[in-house]
Amino acid sequence: MRIVSGMRPTGKLHLGHYFGVIKNWLKLQDSNECFFFVADWHALTNKYKETSDLKQNIYDLVIDWLSCGINPEKSTIFVQSGVKEHSELALLFGMITPKSWLELNPSYKDLKFNLIFQYIRDFLFGKNIKIDQDKLHEIVYKAFYHKKDIDYEGLTKDLTDLKIKQEIVNEIIHNIKEGDIGKDIDTFGFFGYPILMAADILIYNADAVPVGEDQLPHIEITREIARRFNNLYSPIFKEPQALLTESSKLLGIDGRKMSKSYNNTIALSEPRETLEKKVLSMKTDPQRLKKTDPGRPEICNVFSYHKYFTDLQEVDKIQAKCRNAEIGCVECKRILFENVDKFLSPIREKRKEYEENIGYVEKIIITGTQKAKEAAKENMKNVRNAMGLINF
C-alpha cells in the first residue's frame, strides 16, 4: 500500500509529535511504500512573513525524523518544494475545484479562532492580568462560533464579567476589529491550501493517508477532487482512504495541549538539564498539598506521562503508592524524569551524529526528492494527456 504524509517545518519536534505522528510512521514504513515529505510550501500559507528560519527548520525536521528511526532505505524522505509537479497539479486542480468546497473547509475558521484567542491571552498576560486560560478559551469560542460574525457584544460582556477593566476590554475589541489579527490568513494561498494538499497526495496516487480525526475534511475534499477529475477527463486517480490515527493524549507540562505557542513542550532533542527542570515543574493533583495527602493519579498530569514512559508493573505500583500517600510528588517526578530521559537519550545521540554530518542528511534529502520527482513526473504525464495538454 502506498502511504503519503507530510509535516510542516515549524521547528524541532516534541513528544506530542512523536506519539501523535512519528510512532505511527515507524509502524507504517515496515510494511508499506511510504512517502514522507517536508511541507515547506504549506509553512508559507500563514507564515509567509517569517522565513528566516525556514531552511534550518527543514533540516531540523528531517534530522528529527531520522533520529527517531524513519529509515531512508524503507521510506522516501523529500522536500515538497523540490518536486514542482505538486504545484503544477495544484494549479490544474484549482481550475476544476468549486469555490464552495473551499469555503466549507473548517480549518480556516478554526485557525482564525486560535489566532484571536492567543492574541487576547497574550494581551492580558502583557498587562499582568492573571486569568483562567480554559475559561478564556470557552468565552472566545462562544463568541467566535456564535454566528457568522464574531459576537463582539457577548465577548465584551463575558470579558467584563471576569473583572477585567472596561478600558482594557475596549482596547482588545478595537484591536481585533481594526488590527491585523487573522489577516495573515486572508490570502489566496491559505484559502486554496486544501487544493495543494490534494495535489500532494494524488500526485503519488496514494492508497491511504494517516490523519487525525480533525483532518478528515481534508481527505474528503481530496477524494472529491479526484472523483471530479476522473469524471471530467479520465479515471487516473485513486480515491485515497484515511488511516485514522489516535491523537497524542500527552499533554504539555502545564496540563494543557502540548503546543509551542503555550511554551509547554518537551522537545525530542531536550537536553537532560532542561528536561529535569521541566519535569520537576509539572503540575500534579491540586488537592494534594502534602505528601501525607492521598493522591488522585487519574487527574495527575505526571501520572499520565508514566503510562508512556514507565514500565507497566512500575506504573501500577506508583498508582497504588500515590493513592495511599506512600510516595511524594517530587519522588514521582524524579522517577518520571529518569524514564523520559532514558527514552530521549538515544534520539539525542543520533541527532548529534546527524548534526555533525549534515552532508549525509542533505544526500538523503536530495536522493529522496529525486525519487519522489520521478514518481510525480510519471503521473503528471497521465494528467496532461487526460486534459489534452502537450507533454513537453
GIZICOR-V858207 format. One record per backbone hydrogen bond with DSSP energy under -0.5 kcal/mol. NH is the residue of the N-H (numbers start at 0). CO is the residue of the C=O. E is the energy in kcal/mol with one decimal. If there is no record, write none. Layout:
NH|CO|E ; NH|CO|E
This chain:
2|0|-0.6 ; 2|32|-3.0 ; 3|207|-1.4 ; 4|34|-2.3 ; 6|36|-1.8 ; 9|7|-1.3 ; 14|265|-2.3 ; 16|13|-0.7 ; 17|13|-1.7 ; 18|14|-2.4 ; 19|15|-1.5 ; 20|16|-2.5 ; 21|16|-1.7 ; 22|17|-3.2 ; 23|20|-0.6 ; 24|20|-2.1 ; 25|21|-2.5 ; 26|22|-1.1 ; 27|23|-2.4 ; 28|24|-2.5 ; 29|26|-1.0 ; 30|27|-1.1 ; 31|27|-0.9 ; 32|0|-2.1 ; 33|31|-0.9 ; 33|73|-0.6 ; 34|2|-2.6 ; 35|33|-0.5 ; 35|75|-2.7 ; 36|4|-2.1 ; 36|34|-0.5 ; 37|77|-2.6 ; 38|6|-2.6 ; 38|36|-0.7 ; 39|37|-1.9 ; 42|38|-1.2 ; 43|39|-0.6 ; 43|40|-1.1 ; 44|41|-1.2 ; 46|42|-0.6 ; 47|43|-0.6 ; 49|46|-1.4 ; 50|48|-0.6 ; 53|50|-1.2 ; 54|50|-0.5 ; 56|52|-2.7 ; 57|53|-2.0 ; 58|54|-1.8 ; 59|55|-2.8 ; 60|56|-2.3 ; 61|57|-2.1 ; 62|58|-2.8 ; 63|59|-2.3 ; 64|60|-2.2 ; 65|61|-2.7 ; 66|62|-2.6 ; 67|63|-1.6 ; 68|64|-0.8 ; 68|65|-0.9 ; 69|64|-2.4 ; 71|69|-0.6 ; 73|70|-1.5 ; 74|70|-3.2 ; 75|33|-2.9 ; 76|74|-0.8 ; 77|35|-1.9 ; 77|75|-0.5 ; 79|37|-2.5 ; 81|78|-1.6 ; 82|79|-2.0 ; 83|81|-0.7 ; 85|82|-2.0 ; 86|83|-0.5 ; 87|83|-1.8 ; 88|84|-2.6 ; 89|85|-2.0 ; 90|86|-2.2 ; 91|87|-2.1 ; 92|88|-2.8 ; 93|89|-2.0 ; 94|90|-0.8 ; 94|91|-0.7 ; 95|91|-0.6 ; 95|92|-1.2 ; 96|92|-1.1 ; 97|95|-0.6 ; 100|97|-1.1 ; 101|97|-0.9 ; 102|98|-1.9 ; 103|99|-1.2 ; 104|101|-1.3 ; 107|104|-0.7 ; 108|104|-0.5 ; 109|105|-2.1 ; 110|106|-2.6 ; 111|107|-2.0 ; 112|108|-2.4 ; 113|109|-2.1 ; 114|110|-2.3 ; 115|111|-2.1 ; 116|112|-2.7 ; 117|113|-2.6 ; 118|114|-2.0 ; 119|115|-2.5 ; 120|116|-2.6 ; 121|117|-2.7 ; 122|118|-2.6 ; 123|119|-2.5 ; 124|120|-2.1 ; 125|121|-2.4 ; 126|122|-1.0 ; 127|124|-1.8 ; 128|123|-2.7 ; 129|127|-0.7 ; 132|130|-0.7 ; 135|131|-2.4 ; 136|132|-2.6 ; 137|133|-2.0 ; 138|134|-2.2 ; 139|135|-2.6 ; 140|136|-2.5 ; 141|137|-2.2 ; 142|138|-2.0 ; 143|139|-2.8 ; 144|140|-2.5 ; 145|142|-0.6 ; 146|148|-0.6 ; 150|142|-2.3 ; 151|149|-1.7 ; 154|150|-2.4 ; 155|151|-2.6 ; 156|152|-2.1 ; 157|153|-2.6 ; 158|154|-2.4 ; 159|155|-2.1 ; 160|156|-2.3 ; 161|157|-0.6 ; 161|158|-0.7 ; 162|159|-1.9 ; 163|158|-1.2 ; 168|164|-2.2 ; 169|165|-2.8 ; 170|166|-1.7 ; 171|167|-2.2 ; 172|168|-2.5 ; 173|169|-2.5 ; 174|170|-2.4 ; 175|171|-2.0 ; 176|172|-2.3 ; 177|173|-3.1 ; 178|174|-1.8 ; 182|179|-1.9 ; 183|179|-0.6 ; 184|181|-1.2 ; 185|182|-1.4 ; 186|184|-1.4 ; 190|186|-2.4 ; 191|187|-2.6 ; 192|189|-1.2 ; 194|191|-1.5 ; 195|191|-1.2 ; 196|192|-2.5 ; 197|193|-2.0 ; 198|194|-2.2 ; 199|195|-2.4 ; 200|196|-1.5 ; 201|197|-3.1 ; 202|198|-2.2 ; 203|200|-1.0 ; 204|201|-1.4 ; 205|200|-1.4 ; 206|1|-2.1 ; 207|1|-1.7 ; 208|240|-2.4 ; 210|242|-2.0 ; 214|211|-1.8 ; 215|212|-1.3 ; 217|214|-1.0 ; 218|214|-1.3 ; 219|215|-2.3 ; 220|216|-2.1 ; 221|217|-1.7 ; 222|218|-2.3 ; 223|219|-2.2 ; 224|220|-2.4 ; 225|221|-2.3 ; 226|222|-2.5 ; 227|223|-2.5 ; 228|224|-2.6 ; 229|225|-2.6 ; 230|226|-2.0 ; 231|227|-2.3 ; 232|228|-2.8 ; 233|228|-0.6 ; 235|233|-2.5 ; 239|237|-0.9 ; 240|206|-2.7 ; 242|208|-2.8 ; 242|240|-0.5 ; 243|241|-1.0 ; 244|210|-2.6 ; 250|248|-0.7 ; 251|255|-4.0 ; 252|263|-2.2 ; 254|251|-2.1 ; 257|249|-0.6 ; 258|256|-0.5 ; 261|258|-1.0 ; 262|258|-0.5 ; 262|259|-1.0 ; 263|258|-1.3 ; 266|264|-0.5 ; 267|12|-2.7 ; 268|12|-0.5 ; 269|266|-1.7 ; 274|270|-2.4 ; 275|271|-2.2 ; 276|272|-1.5 ; 277|273|-2.3 ; 278|274|-2.8 ; 279|275|-2.4 ; 280|276|-1.0 ; 281|278|-1.4 ; 282|252|-1.4 ; 287|284|-1.7 ; 288|286|-1.2 ; 292|289|-1.8 ; 294|321|-2.8 ; 298|295|-2.1 ; 299|296|-1.2 ; 300|298|-0.5 ; 301|282|-0.6 ; 303|299|-1.6 ; 304|300|-1.2 ; 305|301|-1.4 ; 306|302|-1.1 ; 307|304|-1.6 ; 308|304|-1.8 ; 309|305|-2.6 ; 314|310|-2.4 ; 315|311|-1.9 ; 316|312|-1.6 ; 317|313|-2.7 ; 318|314|-2.5 ; 319|315|-2.1 ; 320|316|-2.7 ; 321|317|-2.5 ; 322|318|-2.1 ; 323|319|-1.7 ; 324|321|-1.3 ; 325|320|-3.5 ; 326|320|-0.8 ; 331|327|-2.2 ; 332|328|-2.5 ; 333|329|-2.1 ; 334|330|-1.9 ; 335|331|-2.0 ; 336|332|-3.1 ; 337|333|-2.0 ; 338|334|-1.8 ; 339|335|-2.9 ; 340|336|-2.6 ; 341|337|-1.9 ; 342|338|-1.6 ; 343|339|-2.5 ; 344|340|-2.2 ; 345|341|-0.6 ; 347|343|-2.8 ; 348|344|-2.4 ; 349|345|-2.3 ; 350|346|-2.4 ; 351|347|-2.2 ; 352|348|-1.6 ; 353|349|-2.3 ; 354|350|-2.6 ; 355|351|-1.7 ; 356|353|-0.9 ; 357|354|-0.6 ; 359|356|-1.2 ; 360|356|-1.2 ; 361|357|-2.5 ; 362|358|-1.9 ; 363|359|-2.0 ; 364|360|-2.2 ; 365|361|-2.8 ; 366|362|-2.8 ; 367|363|-2.6 ; 368|364|-2.7 ; 369|365|-2.2 ; 370|366|-2.0 ; 371|367|-2.5 ; 372|368|-2.3 ; 373|369|-1.9 ; 374|370|-1.7 ; 375|371|-2.4 ; 376|372|-2.8 ; 377|373|-1.6 ; 378|374|-1.5 ; 379|375|-2.3 ; 380|376|-1.8 ; 381|377|-1.2 ; 382|378|-1.9 ; 383|379|-2.9 ; 384|380|-2.3 ; 385|381|-2.3 ; 386|382|-2.0 ; 387|383|-0.6 ; 387|384|-0.9 ; 388|383|-2.8 ; 391|389|-0.8
